[in-house]
Amino acid sequence: MDALGRVLSESIVSDANLPQFNRAAMDGFAVRSSDTRGASPTNPVFLRIGRDCISVRTGMAVNDGYDAVVMLEDATLREDRLEVTAVVHPFRNLSRIGEDVAAGDLIMNEGHHLRPPDIALLAALGISKVTVYSKPRIAIIPTGGELIPVGSRELEPGEAYEINGLMAELYIEKWGGVPLRRCIVPDESRLIRQAIESELDADMIVLIGGTSVGEKDYAPRTLADLGQLLVHGVRIQPGKPTAFGIVEDKVVICLPGYPVAAFVDLYLFIRAVLKKMAHLDDAVPKVNAILSRKVVSRPGYLSIVRIKIEGEAAVPLMTSGAGILSSLAKADGFIIVPEELEGIEAGQTVEVTLIE
């Protein structure tokens, strides 16, 4: 059960046949097919019970002396004899040894993403354990003195519930990782540093908030002090104040505090890294739709536009407003306007990335 959704880290070769014996595929009578030659409703063949044929049920082992099964519909018991009214050819209604899987067959390759039927096949072969790639352990560190845990108490003026960490946790788990969501860290360089250092046993660290260039935006500076600050600021709208770095060979990604910007980073960056770490396919669900009205974007930036799907139409909701969380809840997906464009005209076919 634990293997569902996991990725095999080794190929699997069967050491058993499936089925392991000749198996009746129907309720009826096991026979020698040659004994039924010429049988028909007007010219039945009579076989002796126990010598020329035996009664079998679906899934039952069939003795080597018999090579076919006559269905109940084509046979009638006449005391100690069986009246057969249909010809059966060799291996008719009979599953042969190794017909499904033969010993030595390659069952699944390394990198295979295990689904319920895959696990059922492994179980049928008597394989109770498989070796899979570990799920990436992703530490989530929300920062901000104005944040309080969801449901802890009512908000005071200037406060906000910490929801970016919640959203990150939900997506990381959905995408195949193990989220390690930590307590909120105040806007203090020393405390942020300690929080990062305490999570270096994780496979990746996601730091949320404090990524801009303000006085209390400590995340990029702390990352530079601890290791390498590779990138600070990307040409994406929303999501510009994003930072990437490495601390002791661990990837650290700093997300902006605005929820829509954090969402964009989760989809464009966190998902890609997590899927690669987990050896999972990164195919994001997408659909094509017709843009219902013109979208204006900022040249030089990738613009992420929230979209509502109505029939075959893609209806733009918002092109800006990184703090308008309700726009995400109302959206079915988003489109990415290339940085070389100033927008997309109404009537154009656009590719909508669906929000999972």
Buried (B, 14 or more C-beta within 10 A) or exposed (E): EEBEBBBBEEEBEBEBBBBBEBBBBBBBBBBBBEBBEEBEEEEBBEBEBEEBBBBBEEEBEBEEEBBBBBBEEBBEEEEEBBBBBBBBEEBBBBBBBBBBBEBEBEBBEEBBBBEEEBBEBBEBBEBEEBEBBEBBBBBBBBBBBBBBEEEEEEEEEEBBEBBBBBBBBBBBBEBBBBBBBBEBBBBBBEBBBEBBEEBBEBBBBBBBBBBBEEEBBBBBBBBBEBBEBEEBBBEBBBBBBBBBBBBEEBBBBBBBBBBBBBBBBBBBBBBEBBBEBBBBEEEBEEBEBBBBEEBBBBEEBBBBBBBBBEEEBBBBBBBBBBBBBEBBEEBBBBBBBEBEBEBBEEEBEBEBBBBE
